[in-house]
Amino acid sequence: MKILVVEDTICLRHIMLHMLRELGHTDLEEAADGTHALHLLAKHQFDLVITDYNMPKIDGIQLLKHIRAKELTADLPVLIVTSDADKSHLTQAIQAKASGFLAKPFSLAILKKQMDKIIQKRNQSAANKTTRFIALD
């Protein structure tokens, strides 16, 4: 699974990368902001994006909207992470079709639980598309 971690604070970005490695993920890319993330998304295919909500240039919600607006990335799972667990942030993330939402600080177990939900949902979606394709034959 290729994962893009988007976080403007280098220390927090490295903590997330370390946590992902602890969970067995090794195919990781990092971006310092949404603009850098869009550049990487245009060049590489990812299976998951984990992005901070509050960032300069392009924030996590704007990044998510860009991802959802493009046909090639519209179904890409995106996990929004924020240090401000404000209800309005959660509402914006849901409206922008985030795949999940995490409030900082979070534990390795919480990250794993969110990722497992996203992976399970992605696998179910893929199975449903395969089933529909087979049914059309």
Backbone as a printed PyTorch tensor [residue, N CA C, xyz], in Angstrom:
tensor([[[  0.8450,  -1.1740,   0.0000],
         [  0.0000,   0.0000,   0.0000],
         [  0.8940,   1.2420,   0.0000]],

        [[  0.7050,   2.0900,  -1.0110],
         [  1.4950,   3.3180,  -1.1210],
         [  0.7100,   4.4560,  -0.4440]],

        [[  1.3400,   5.0920,   0.5450],
         [  0.6750,   6.1090,   1.3670],
         [  1.4090,   7.4370,   1.2380]],

        [[  0.6250,   8.5050,   1.0600],
         [  1.1520,   9.8670,   1.0480],
         [  0.7510,  10.5460,   2.3470]],

        [[  1.7440,  11.0220,   3.0990],
         [  1.5180,  11.7370,   4.3520],
         [  1.7720,  13.2170,   4.1010]],

        [[  0.7510,  14.0420,   4.3540],
         [  0.8330,  15.4800,   4.1060],
         [  0.6870,  16.1950,   5.4420]],

        [[  1.7670,  16.8280,   5.8780],
         [  1.8010,  17.5090,   7.1810],
         [  2.8520,  18.6030,   7.1060]],

        [[  2.4750,  19.8230,   7.4710],
         [  3.4210,  20.9350,   7.3610],
         [  4.4410,  20.9810,   8.4880]],

        [[  4.1460,  20.3890,   9.6280],
         [  5.0900,  20.3650,  10.7420],
         [  5.9630,  19.1170,  10.6050]],

        [[  7.2390,  19.3310,  10.3450],
         [  8.1410,  18.2160,  10.0260],
         [  8.1980,  17.1690,  11.1350]],

        [[  8.1980,  17.6060,  12.3750],
         [  8.2510,  16.6690,  13.5080],
         [  7.0110,  15.7660,  13.5210]],

        [[  5.8420,  16.3470,  13.3310],
         [  4.6030,  15.5550,  13.3150],
         [  4.5470,  14.6420,  12.0980]],

        [[  5.0580,  15.1390,  10.9680],
         [  5.1000,  14.3110,   9.7590],
         [  5.9690,  13.0850,   9.9950]],

        [[  7.1020,  13.2670,  10.6290],
         [  7.9980,  12.1380,  10.9010],
         [  7.4100,  11.1870,  11.9280]],

        [[  6.6690,  11.7030,  12.8810],
         [  5.9820,  10.8340,  13.8520],
         [  4.9670,   9.9550,  13.1270]],

        [[  4.1830,  10.5600,  12.2190],
         [  3.1950,   9.7710,  11.4720],
         [  3.8730,   8.7280,  10.5940]],

        [[  4.9640,   9.1060,   9.9520],
         [  5.6940,   8.1450,   9.1210],
         [  6.2290,   6.9930,   9.9720]],

        [[  6.7430,   7.3190,  11.1370],
         [  7.2450,   6.2830,  12.0510],
         [  6.1050,   5.3540,  12.4830]],

        [[  4.9520,   5.9310,  12.8120],
         [  3.7990,   5.1170,  13.2230],
         [  3.3740,   4.1800,  12.0890]],

        [[  3.3600,   4.6930,  10.8820],
         [  2.9780,   3.8620,   9.7390],
         [  3.9720,   2.7190,   9.5300]],

        [[  5.2470,   3.0060,   9.7120],
         [  6.2610,   1.9430,   9.6220],
         [  6.0500,   0.9020,  10.7130]],

        [[  5.6820,   1.3660,  11.9080],
         [  5.3760,   0.4400,  13.0120],
         [  4.2210,  -0.4970,  12.6400]],

        [[  3.3030,   0.0080,  11.8200],
         [  2.1590,  -0.8000,  11.3820],
         [  2.4960,  -1.6580,  10.1600]],

        [[  3.7470,  -1.5980,   9.7160],
         [  4.1870,  -2.4480,   8.6210],
         [  4.1430,  -1.8080,   7.2420]],

        [[  3.8430,  -0.5350,   7.1580],
         [  3.7920,   0.1550,   5.8700],
         [  5.1590,   0.7500,   5.5520]],

        [[  5.6810,   0.4330,   4.3900],
         [  7.0120,   0.9040,   4.0260],
         [  7.0330,   1.7430,   2.7540]],

        [[  5.9720,   1.6790,   1.9610],
         [  5.9080,   2.4450,   0.7150],
         [  5.2590,   3.7920,   1.0260]],

        [[  6.0800,   4.7180,   1.5230],
         [  5.5840,   5.9910,   2.0430],
         [  6.2290,   7.1670,   1.3130]],

        [[  5.4230,   8.1830,   1.0650],
         [  5.9040,   9.4540,   0.5200],
         [  5.4390,  10.5410,   1.4880]],

        [[  6.1200,  11.6740,   1.4590],
         [  5.7300,  12.7680,   2.3360],
         [  5.6850,  14.0790,   1.5760]],

        [[  4.7720,  14.9440,   2.0200],
         [  4.6300,  16.2750,   1.4400],
         [  4.4800,  17.2740,   2.5830]],

        [[  5.0760,  18.4500,   2.3940],
         [  5.0710,  19.4760,   3.4340],
         [  3.8170,  20.3440,   3.4090]],

        [[  3.0460,  20.2720,   2.3340],
         [  1.8030,  21.0470,   2.2570],
         [  0.9530,  20.5050,   1.1120]],

        [[ -0.2320,  21.0880,   0.9440],
         [ -1.1540,  20.6170,  -0.0750],
         [ -0.6590,  20.8120,  -1.4950]],

        [[  0.0760,  21.8830,  -1.7370],
         [  0.6270,  22.1360,  -3.0600],
         [  1.6220,  21.0440,  -3.4450]],

        [[  2.4990,  20.7160,  -2.5180],
         [  3.4700,  19.6370,  -2.7460],
         [  2.7360,  18.3110,  -2.9490]],

        [[  1.6820,  18.0800,  -2.1710],
         [  0.9020,  16.8440,  -2.2950],
         [  0.2700,  16.7310,  -3.6810]],

        [[ -0.2950,  17.8180,  -4.1900],
         [ -0.9090,  17.7880,  -5.5210],
         [  0.1340,  17.4650,  -6.5970]],

        [[  1.3270,  17.9960,  -6.4330],
         [  2.4210,  17.7000,  -7.3550],
         [  2.7330,  16.1960,  -7.3400]],

        [[  2.8220,  15.6100,  -6.1410],
         [  3.1070,  14.1740,  -6.0310],
         [  1.9540,  13.3320,  -6.5640]],

        [[  0.7240,  13.7600,  -6.3010],
         [ -0.4510,  13.0230,  -6.7760],
         [ -0.5320,  13.0150,  -8.3050]],

        [[ -0.0160,  14.0540,  -8.9380],
         [ -0.0150,  14.1190, -10.3960],
         [  1.0260,  13.1830, -11.0020]],

        [[  2.0570,  12.8470, -10.2280],
         [  3.1590,  12.0280, -10.7390],
         [  3.0730,  10.5620, -10.3360]],

        [[  2.4240,  10.2750,  -9.2000],
         [  2.4170,   8.9200,  -8.6450],
         [  1.0030,   8.4910,  -8.2790]],

        [[  0.8130,   7.1960,  -8.2360],
         [ -0.4600,   6.6310,  -7.7980],
         [ -0.3240,   6.2360,  -6.3280]],

        [[ -1.2950,   6.6390,  -5.5150],
         [ -1.2980,   6.3130,  -4.0880],
         [ -2.5450,   5.5090,  -3.7460]],

        [[ -2.4410,   4.7490,  -2.6620],
         [ -3.5800,   3.9720,  -2.1690],
         [ -4.2860,   4.6720,  -1.0100]],

        [[ -3.5920,   5.6290,  -0.3870],
         [ -4.1490,   6.3590,   0.7580],
         [ -3.3960,   7.6740,   0.9140]],

        [[ -4.1520,   8.7200,   1.2720],
         [ -3.5560,  10.0050,   1.6340],
         [ -3.9580,  10.2980,   3.0720]],

        [[ -2.9710,  10.6200,   3.8900],
         [ -3.2200,  11.0710,   5.2600],
         [ -2.7680,  12.5210,   5.3010]],

        [[ -3.7060,  13.4340,   5.5410],
         [ -3.3740,  14.8430,   5.4780],
         [ -3.8200,  15.6310,   6.6990]],

        [[ -2.9860,  16.5710,   7.0720],
         [ -3.3280,  17.5020,   8.1290],
         [ -4.4460,  18.4160,   7.6270]],

        [[ -5.2650,  18.8740,   8.5260],
         [ -6.3550,  19.7940,   8.1910],
         [ -5.8120,  21.2040,   7.9630]],

        [[ -5.0200,  21.7050,   8.9230],
         [ -4.5090,  23.0780,   8.8820],
         [ -3.1060,  23.1110,   8.3060]],

        [[ -2.9900,  23.6860,   7.0900],
         [ -1.6820,  23.8290,   6.4530],
         [ -1.6800,  25.1240,   5.6520]],

        [[ -0.4960,  25.6650,   5.4100],
         [ -0.4200,  26.8430,   4.5490],
         [ -0.6550,  26.4580,   3.0800]],

        [[ -0.8830,  27.4560,   2.2610],
         [ -1.0920,  27.3170,   0.8170],
         [ -2.4060,  26.5990,   0.5230]],

        [[ -2.4100,  25.2870,   0.5860],
         [ -3.6270,  24.4960,   0.3700],
         [ -3.8340,  23.6370,   1.6040]],

        [[ -4.9420,  23.8490,   2.3100],
         [ -5.1830,  23.0730,   3.5310],
         [ -5.7430,  21.6890,   3.1840]],

        [[ -5.9500,  20.8810,   4.2100],
         [ -6.3910,  19.5060,   4.0070],
         [ -7.7350,  19.3750,   3.3200]],

        [[ -8.6780,  20.2750,   3.6300],
         [-10.0030,  20.2130,   2.9980],
         [ -9.8990,  20.6150,   1.5260]],

        [[ -9.1200,  21.6460,   1.2300],
         [ -8.9290,  22.0400,  -0.1700],
         [ -8.2450,  20.9200,  -0.9560]],

        [[ -7.2620,  20.2870,  -0.3330],
         [ -6.5810,  19.1540,  -0.9610],
         [ -7.5790,  18.0350,  -1.2420]],

        [[ -8.3960,  17.7180,  -0.2690],
         [ -9.4120,  16.6780,  -0.4220],
         [-10.3600,  17.0200,  -1.5710]],

        [[-10.7790,  18.2590,  -1.6600],
         [-11.6770,  18.6710,  -2.7480],
         [-10.9970,  18.5280,  -4.1100]],

        [[ -9.7280,  18.8610,  -4.2080],
         [ -8.9740,  18.6610,  -5.4510],
         [ -8.9240,  17.1780,  -5.8080]],

        [[ -8.6770,  16.3420,  -4.8150],
         [ -8.6030,  14.8940,  -5.0360],
         [ -9.9440,  14.3640,  -5.5270]],

        [[-11.0320,  14.7640,  -4.8910],
         [-12.3700,  14.2830,  -5.2650],
         [-12.8050,  14.8110,  -6.6400]],

        [[-12.2770,  15.9510,  -7.0550],
         [-12.6940,  16.5760,  -8.3130],
         [-12.0820,  15.9020,  -9.5480]],

        [[-11.0130,  15.1530,  -9.3620],
         [-10.3470,  14.5020, -10.4990],
         [-10.7940,  13.0500, -10.6080]],

        [[-11.1050,  12.6440, -11.8200],
         [-11.6110,  11.2930, -12.0480],
         [-10.6310,  10.2160, -11.5770]],

        [[ -9.3440,  10.4120, -11.8280],
         [ -8.3430,   9.4040, -11.4600],
         [ -8.1730,   9.2280,  -9.9560]],

        [[ -8.4850,  10.2680,  -9.1870],
         [ -8.2810,  10.2030,  -7.7330],
         [ -9.5820,  10.3150,  -6.9360]],

        [[-10.7120,  10.3920,  -7.6150],
         [-11.9880,  10.6290,  -6.9300],
         [-12.2900,   9.6100,  -5.8300]],

        [[-11.8510,   8.3720,  -6.0170],
         [-12.1230,   7.3160,  -5.0380],
         [-10.9580,   7.0530,  -4.0890]],

        [[ -9.9040,   7.8530,  -4.1850],
         [ -8.7280,   7.6730,  -3.3350],
         [ -9.0900,   7.9250,  -1.8690]],

        [[ -8.8480,   6.9710,  -0.9740],
         [ -9.1320,   7.2060,   0.4360],
         [ -8.2630,   8.3220,   1.0130]],

        [[ -8.9150,   9.2300,   1.7690],
         [ -8.2190,  10.3540,   2.3850],
         [ -8.6110,  10.4220,   3.8500]],

        [[ -7.6010,  10.3590,   4.7110],
         [ -7.7810,  10.4580,   6.1560],
         [ -7.3410,  11.8550,   6.5860]],

        [[ -8.2570,  12.6160,   7.1930],
         [ -7.9730,  13.9750,   7.6510],
         [ -7.5400,  13.9190,   9.1170]],

        [[ -6.4510,  14.6190,   9.4290],
         [ -5.9140,  14.6740,  10.7940],
         [ -5.9080,  16.1330,  11.2290]],

        [[ -6.3680,  16.3980,  12.4450],
         [ -6.3850,  17.7760,  12.9330],
         [ -6.0730,  17.8560,  14.4140]],

        [[ -5.4750,  18.9680,  14.8110],
         [ -5.2120,  19.2000,  16.2300],
         [ -6.3870,  19.9260,  16.8690]],

        [[ -7.3150,  20.3800,  16.0490],
         [ -8.5010,  21.0870,  16.5300],
         [ -9.7220,  20.2380,  16.2170]],

        [[-10.1650,  19.4630,  17.1860],
         [-11.2880,  18.5470,  16.9780],
         [-12.6190,  19.2850,  17.0450]],

        [[-12.6670,  20.4310,  16.4290],
         [-13.8610,  21.2690,  16.3580],
         [-14.9250,  20.5770,  15.5010]],

        [[-16.1990,  20.6980,  15.9010],
         [-17.2730,  20.0710,  15.1350],
         [-17.3320,  20.5890,  13.7010]],

        [[-17.0000,  21.8650,  13.5130],
         [-17.0500,  22.4200,  12.1560],
         [-16.0050,  21.7560,  11.2640]],

        [[-14.8490,  21.3990,  11.8230],
         [-13.8230,  20.7000,  11.0350],
         [-14.3310,  19.3210,  10.6220]],

        [[-14.9460,  18.6300,  11.5460],
         [-15.4990,  17.3040,  11.2460],
         [-16.5870,  17.4160,  10.1880]],

        [[-17.4520,  18.3950,  10.3320],
         [-18.5310,  18.6030,   9.3610],
         [-17.9670,  18.8950,   7.9810]],

        [[-16.9570,  19.7590,   7.8980],
         [-16.3380,  20.0640,   6.6080],
         [-15.6960,  18.8280,   5.9990]],

        [[-15.0470,  18.0210,   6.8240],
         [-14.4060,  16.7970,   6.3350],
         [-15.4440,  15.8230,   5.7870]],

        [[-16.5490,  15.6810,   6.4770],
         [-17.6220,  14.7870,   6.0130],
         [-18.2170,  15.3040,   4.7120]],

        [[-18.4950,  16.6090,   4.6490],
         [-19.0790,  17.1980,   3.4360],
         [-18.1420,  17.0710,   2.2370]],

        [[-16.8490,  17.1260,   2.4850],
         [-15.8640,  16.9930,   1.4000],
         [-15.5740,  15.5230,   1.0790]],

        [[-16.2610,  14.6140,   1.7500],
         [-16.1620,  13.1710,   1.5160],
         [-14.8340,  12.5750,   1.9680]],

        [[-14.3970,  12.9780,   3.1550],
         [-13.2180,  12.3490,   3.7570],
         [-13.5350,  10.8990,   4.0710]],

        [[-12.5330,  10.0560,   4.0020],
         [-12.7070,   8.6370,   4.3180],
         [-12.6370,   8.3810,   5.8090]],

        [[-12.0040,   9.3020,   6.5390],
         [-11.8640,   9.1740,   7.9820],
         [-11.3390,  10.4700,   8.5670]],

        [[-11.3660,  10.5470,   9.8950],
         [-11.0030,  11.7700,  10.6040],
         [-10.3190,  11.3810,  11.9060]],

        [[ -9.1580,  11.9700,  12.1860],
         [ -8.4260,  11.7120,  13.4310],
         [ -8.1080,  13.0250,  14.1220]],

        [[ -8.2810,  13.0570,  15.4440],
         [ -7.9020,  14.2240,  16.2400],
         [ -6.5570,  13.9540,  16.8980]],

        [[ -5.6370,  14.9320,  16.7840],
         [ -4.3260,  14.8410,  17.4280],
         [ -4.4800,  15.2090,  18.8980]],

        [[ -3.7140,  14.6310,  19.7690],
         [ -2.8190,  13.5070,  19.5270],
         [ -3.6010,  12.1980,  19.4460]],

        [[ -3.0700,  11.2550,  18.7180],
         [ -3.7050,   9.9390,  18.6070],
         [ -2.6520,   8.8710,  18.8020]],

        [[ -3.1160,   7.7220,  19.2010],
         [ -2.2050,   6.6030,  19.4680],
         [ -2.0420,   5.7470,  18.2180]],

        [[ -1.0830,   4.8690,  18.2710],
         [ -0.8570,   3.9130,  17.1900],
         [ -2.1070,   3.0440,  16.9920]],

        [[ -2.7360,   2.6520,  18.0830],
         [ -3.9340,   1.8070,  18.0030],
         [ -5.0840,   2.5310,  17.3050]],

        [[ -5.2410,   3.8150,  17.5940],
         [ -6.3090,   4.6030,  16.9610],
         [ -6.0290,   4.7610,  15.4640]],

        [[ -4.7790,   5.0340,  15.1060],
         [ -4.4080,   5.1440,  13.7010],
         [ -4.6830,   3.8250,  12.9820]],

        [[ -4.2970,   2.7280,  13.5940],
         [ -4.5200,   1.4050,  12.9920],
         [ -6.0120,   1.1480,  12.7940]],

        [[ -6.8090,   1.4910,  13.7890],
         [ -8.2580,   1.2760,  13.7040],
         [ -8.8610,   2.0650,  12.5380]],

        [[ -8.4650,   3.3310,  12.3890],
         [ -8.9730,   4.1530,  11.2860],
         [ -8.5190,   3.5890,   9.9360]],

        [[ -7.2600,   3.2080,   9.8540],
         [ -6.7490,   2.6620,   8.5970],
         [ -7.4270,   1.3400,   8.2480]],

        [[ -7.6550,   0.5020,   9.2340],
         [ -8.3450,  -0.7700,   8.9930],
         [ -9.7450,  -0.5310,   8.4400]],

        [[-10.4590,   0.4700,   8.9790],
         [-11.8020,   0.8020,   8.4820],
         [-11.7410,   1.2590,   7.0290]],

        [[-10.7820,   2.1140,   6.7290],
         [-10.6420,   2.6340,   5.3760],
         [-10.2920,   1.5160,   4.4030]],

        [[ -9.3680,   0.6550,   4.7800],
         [ -8.9500,  -0.4650,   3.9230],
         [-10.1130,  -1.4250,   3.7090]],

        [[-10.8540,  -1.7140,   4.7700],
         [-11.9970,  -2.6180,   4.6550],
         [-13.0530,  -2.0280,   3.7160]],

        [[-13.3280,  -0.7320,   3.8500],
         [-14.3100,  -0.0720,   2.9920],
         [-13.8420,  -0.0800,   1.5300]],

        [[-12.5370,   0.1620,   1.3220],
         [-11.9840,   0.1570,  -0.0350],
         [-12.0910,  -1.2370,  -0.6510]],

        [[-11.7860,  -2.2710,   0.1360],
         [-11.8640,  -3.6430,  -0.3540],
         [-13.3000,  -4.0340,  -0.6820]],

        [[-14.2570,  -3.5960,   0.1390],
         [-15.6680,  -3.8820,  -0.1250],
         [-16.1300,  -3.1860,  -1.4030]],

        [[-15.6870,  -1.9620,  -1.5890],
         [-16.0390,  -1.2010,  -2.7860],
         [-15.4820,  -1.8820,  -4.0320]],

        [[-14.2460,  -2.3430,  -3.9600],
         [-13.6200,  -3.0410,  -5.0870],
         [-14.3550,  -4.3440,  -5.3840]],

        [[-14.7500,  -5.0590,  -4.3380],
         [-15.4870,  -6.3130,  -4.5240],
         [-16.8490,  -6.0470,  -5.1650]],

        [[-17.5070,  -4.9700,  -4.7530],
         [-18.8070,  -4.6270,  -5.3320],
         [-18.6750,  -4.2740,  -6.8080]],

        [[-17.6160,  -3.5540,  -7.1750],
         [-17.4040,  -3.2070,  -8.5760],
         [-17.1510,  -4.4710,  -9.4030]],

        [[-16.3890,  -5.4200,  -8.8630],
         [-16.1090,  -6.6760,  -9.5500],
         [-17.3940,  -7.4720,  -9.7190]],

        [[-18.2090,  -7.5130,  -8.6740],
         [-19.4710,  -8.2520,  -8.7200],
         [-20.3870,  -7.6500,  -9.7770]],

        [[-20.4810,  -6.3130,  -9.8370],
         [-21.3100,  -5.6540, -10.8350],
         [-20.7970,  -5.9610, -12.2500]],

        [[-19.5090,  -5.9710, -12.4190],
         [-18.9120,  -6.2440, -13.7300],
         [-19.2510,  -7.6710, -14.1580]],

        [[-19.1020,  -8.6100, -13.2700],
         [-19.3910, -10.0090, -13.5800],
         [-20.8770, -10.1850, -13.9040]],

        [[-21.7400,  -9.4920, -13.1450],
         [-23.1710,  -9.6180, -13.3570],
         [-23.5980,  -9.0930, -14.7220]],

        [[-22.8290,  -8.1620, -15.2960],
         [-23.1720,  -7.5990, -16.5920],
         [-22.8010,  -8.5220, -17.7580]],

        [[-21.9600,  -9.4830, -17.5230],
         [-21.5390, -10.3910, -18.5980],
         [-22.6500, -11.2870, -19.0690]]])
